[in-house]
């Protein structure tokens, strides 16, 4: 597992090996999704800060494992999972790639 760092801050855990994780982070679709997703009203990624991955710490892996049964309840994570599935349909043979955010995501779909 890898941790996505944005501007030096741990933002998400990606269930992938290093090569796949780097490919996900480098993909334009993923980068656009990071700009679309919001935390505290601001984009998760501003399009400028550095995007890096590093091996996930044990505590981050534990958080990821604990969150397995609630991933679908967070619209941002569900959107990212859907986006990753779309990439897989376009020729990626990898199965089971998942992203868990370590930061709170705004759920604008629930606001009416």
C-alpha positions as CSV (number, residue, x, y, z in Angstrom):
1,X,0.0,0.0,0.0
2,X,1.1,3.5,-0.8
3,X,0.3,6.9,0.7
4,X,-0.5,9.8,-1.6
5,X,1.3,12.9,-0.4
6,X,0.1,16.3,-1.7
7,X,2.4,19.2,-1.0
8,X,4.1,17.0,1.7
9,X,0.8,16.1,3.5
10,X,-0.5,12.6,3.7
11,X,-3.9,12.7,1.9
12,X,-4.9,9.2,0.9
13,X,-3.9,5.5,1.0
14,X,-3.9,3.6,-2.3
15,X,-4.2,-0.1,-2.3
16,X,-1.6,-0.8,-5.0
17,X,2.0,-1.7,-5.5
18,X,4.4,1.2,-6.3
19,X,4.3,1.0,-10.1
20,X,0.5,0.9,-10.2
21,X,0.2,3.6,-7.5
22,X,2.5,5.9,-9.5
23,X,0.5,5.2,-12.7
24,X,-2.7,6.1,-10.9
25,X,-1.3,9.3,-9.5
26,X,0.1,10.2,-12.9
27,X,-3.2,9.7,-14.8
28,X,-5.0,12.8,-15.9
29,X,-8.4,11.4,-14.8
30,X,-7.1,10.9,-11.2
31,X,-5.6,14.4,-11.2
32,X,-8.8,15.9,-12.4
33,X,-10.7,14.0,-9.7
34,X,-8.4,15.4,-7.0
35,X,-9.2,18.9,-8.3
36,X,-12.9,18.2,-8.3
37,X,-13.1,16.6,-4.8
38,X,-13.4,19.1,-1.9
39,X,-12.2,19.2,1.7
40,X,-13.4,22.1,3.9
41,X,-14.7,23.8,0.7
42,X,-11.3,23.7,-1.1
43,X,-10.0,21.3,-3.8
44,X,-8.1,18.3,-2.5
45,X,-5.4,19.3,-5.0
46,X,-4.9,22.8,-6.4
47,X,-3.2,21.5,-9.6
48,X,0.1,23.0,-8.4
49,X,1.3,21.2,-5.3
50,X,3.6,18.2,-5.7
51,X,2.0,14.8,-5.9
52,X,4.1,12.0,-4.5
53,X,3.7,8.5,-3.2
54,X,5.5,6.7,-0.4
55,X,5.0,3.3,1.3
56,X,2.1,3.6,3.7
57,X,2.8,3.6,7.4
58,X,1.4,0.8,9.6
59,X,-1.1,3.1,11.1
60,X,-2.4,4.2,7.7
61,X,-2.7,0.6,6.6
62,X,-4.7,-0.1,9.8
63,X,-7.0,2.9,9.0
64,X,-7.5,1.6,5.5
65,X,-8.3,-1.9,6.7
66,X,-10.7,-0.5,9.3
67,X,-12.5,1.6,6.7
68,X,-13.2,-1.3,4.2
69,X,-16.9,-1.6,5.2
70,X,-17.6,2.2,4.9
71,X,-15.8,3.2,1.7
72,X,-19.0,3.2,-0.3
73,X,-20.7,5.7,2.1
74,X,-18.3,8.5,1.2
75,X,-19.3,10.0,-2.2
76,X,-15.7,11.2,-2.9
77,X,-14.2,7.8,-2.4
78,X,-17.0,6.2,-4.4
79,X,-16.4,8.6,-7.2
80,X,-12.7,7.8,-7.2
81,X,-13.4,4.1,-7.1
82,X,-15.7,4.5,-10.1
83,X,-13.1,6.5,-11.9
84,X,-10.5,3.8,-11.3
85,X,-12.9,1.2,-12.6
86,X,-13.3,3.3,-15.8
87,X,-9.5,3.3,-16.2
88,X,-9.4,-0.5,-15.8
89,X,-12.0,-0.8,-18.5
90,X,-9.7,1.2,-20.8
91,X,-7.1,-1.6,-20.8
92,X,-5.7,-1.7,-17.3
93,X,-5.6,-5.3,-16.1
94,X,-5.4,-4.5,-12.4
95,X,-8.3,-5.4,-10.2
96,X,-9.2,-4.3,-6.7
97,X,-7.5,-0.9,-6.7
98,X,-9.0,1.2,-3.9
99,X,-8.3,4.7,-2.5
100,X,-9.1,5.7,1.1
101,X,-8.8,9.4,2.0
102,X,-7.1,10.4,5.2
103,X,-8.7,13.8,5.1
104,X,-12.4,14.6,5.4
105,X,-14.1,15.0,2.0
106,X,-17.0,17.4,1.5
107,X,-20.2,15.6,0.4
108,X,-21.8,18.2,-1.8
109,X,-24.2,15.7,-3.2
110,X,-26.0,15.5,0.1
111,X,-26.5,19.2,0.4
112,X,-29.9,20.3,-0.8
